Amino acid sequence: MRIERDSMGEMSVPDETLYGASTQRAFLNFPISGRPLPESFIRGLALVKFAAAAANEQLGQLSPEKSQLIQQVAQEIIQGEHIAHFPLDIFQTGSGTSTNMNMNEVIANRASQITGNPIGSKKPLHPNDDVNHGQSSNDVIPTALHVSVALALHAQLVPALKHLHTELDAKARAFDGVVKIGRTHLMDATPVTLGQEFSGYAAQAKKAADRAEKAIACLRELAIGGTAVGTGINTHPEFAATVCRILTERTGILFYEAENHFEAQAARDDCVEAAGHLSAIAAALTKIANDIRLLGSGPRSGLQEIKLPATQPGSSIMPGKVNPVMSEMLVQVCIYTQGMANIVAMCGRDGHFELNVTLPLMSYALHDSIRCLAAGARQFADACVKGIEADPERCRELVDRSLMLVTALNPHIGYDAAAAVAKEAYSKNKTLREVVLEKGLLDAATLDRALDPTTMVRPGAKQ
């Protein structure tokens, strides 16, 4: 152990750690869940520190030597180094002050290592005076939250949803000629093609990707520059704008200074909105996953209009059973995501006066939702959608047995007569064709044209 000091006095800190006294206090104070803040958040916080140092240098607030050291260490963390030195639990001080100081101390102590000074000496960098210059946890942590979540959406979720759209769209094209029965209220309806059905799923995936982009747009306004309560005390008047410009250059996402710093620190409505988009995405993916597992139900007693790829044995007691496990996985991911979105909404309402104090939990909920949604969507696309095959014969069999083809007779014999035909066909276990011909309602040629399901799936195909 080594001795380090903070404003509360001396603290014993493990020799192998890069953090200091403030972090060690928090580590001992919050042994709650064993879940540290997500690595993606830590990298985002390091990126904010990088931009803050560069901005302070450009504005003459920090020497080039100190700025370059901060940027060097921050870049190491951005690249995934030193992550083990950020152990603090998500259930900690609600402002994230402990994690902000964790970052400040790691950067300062790593700079001491680089320059040959003792760890804990605060030479050449002081964690508060230099690394945290012009900043407060109260504006830095909300800024890191927005930046890191926006980057996770951009790098993880948007590409995964676009990939899912690509696979679903390919199936929509491949199945375009397979006519099947449509269903509303889980009951037979008029025919569609399997391709049309899958085109709906593909459109949902595309809109899901668009919603992920909208979630990024929600988060582009940053709290940086507000410092303690939104007034900007102890920071350069151009600091926030400069940081936002540097973050934009580094990420390709257009970040900008908050229009109202008091709102930007006291409220987390933007994060609640982003969580709402994640919940909508989860609802869409649940619909797709459920439909696909129902369409593939069977193999002898279900719908079995499509064949799902077999990925693993489905039962420990029933030999040969195969289950729609990829759909089940994705549905669980979506349930989890919507639960996390509800957590974010509750966190958002629990800000008081000048600061929201649920930031670490909100960060965990958003990042873990994005991580799981992205992984789930990509795995579902690769291990399920890509291998789906149509069963045209089964689709045709169900179309031929359906009574809802009777809808096409409305223009010929009227709604009431068509309803009577359907009821008689059902009660006497006959086909629609048999009943219509027995009653002499239409001649055979006209009836065959009217009941041809291929003319029902596209209005333009009707003669």
Secondary structure, DSSP 8 states (H G I E B T S, - for coil): -EEEEETTEEEEE-TT-S--HHHHHHHHH--SSS-B--HHHHHHHHHHHHHHHHHHHHTTSS-HHHHHHHHHHHHHHHTTTTGGG---BSSS-TT-HHHHHHHHHHHHHHHHHHHT--TTS--S--IIIIITTT--HHHHHHHHHHHHHHHHIIIIIHHHHHHHHHHHHHHHHHTTT-EEEEEETTEEEEEEEHHHHHHHHHHHHHHHHHHHHHHHHHT-EE-TT-TTTSS-TTS-TTHHHHHHHHHHHHHSS--EE-S-HHHHHH--HHHHHHHHHHHHHHHHHHHHHHHHHHHT--SSSS--SEE----S---SSSTT----HHHHHHHHHHHHHHHHHHHHHHHHHTEETTEE--HHHHHHHHHHHHHHHHHHHHHHHHHTGGG-EE-HHHHHHHHHH-SGGGGGGHHHH-HHHHHHHHHHHHHTT--HHHHHHHHTSS-HHHHHHHT-GGGTS-GGG--
